């Protein structure tokens, strides 16, 4: 199952975009690596706790997912929620 999560994130990262759209998981931009890693951590944690529902954001905001790589997650949550991201997570 972890392999399927990795494949999902890689598929997101490889999605083609047009001139007015940014793929914030794309490997073409080196800084996006941390966003992919954050999303992998988040999805693996969700797999562990088995929530009944997971919401997936379609248009990431520039203060949240665009920065962190995780839908509906701000920088504050990323840096302070040790249950999901641990103490060594960085932006």
Residue pairs with C-beta under 8 A, 6 or more apart in sequence:
1 47
2 44
2 47
5 40
5 43
5 44
5 47
6 40
8 43
9 25
9 36
9 39
9 40
9 43
12 23
12 25
12 39
13 23
13 25
13 26
13 27
13 32
13 36
14 26
14 27
15 23
15 25
15 26
17 23
17 26
23 32
24 32
24 35
24 60
24 65
24 66
24 69
25 32
25 35
25 36
25 39
25 69
26 32
27 33
27 36
32 69
34 69
34 90
34 91
35 68
35 69
36 69
37 69
38 68
38 69
38 70
38 73
38 78
38 85
38 89
39 69
39 70
41 84
41 85
41 86
41 89
42 70
42 73
42 84
42 85
45 83
45 84
46 54
55 71
55 72
56 71
57 64
57 65
57 71
57 72
60 66
60 71
63 74
63 75
64 71
64 72
64 73
64 74
65 71
65 72
65 73
67 74
67 75
67 91
68 74
68 75
68 77
68 78
68 91
70 78
75 91
78 85
78 89
78 91
79 85
79 89
79 91
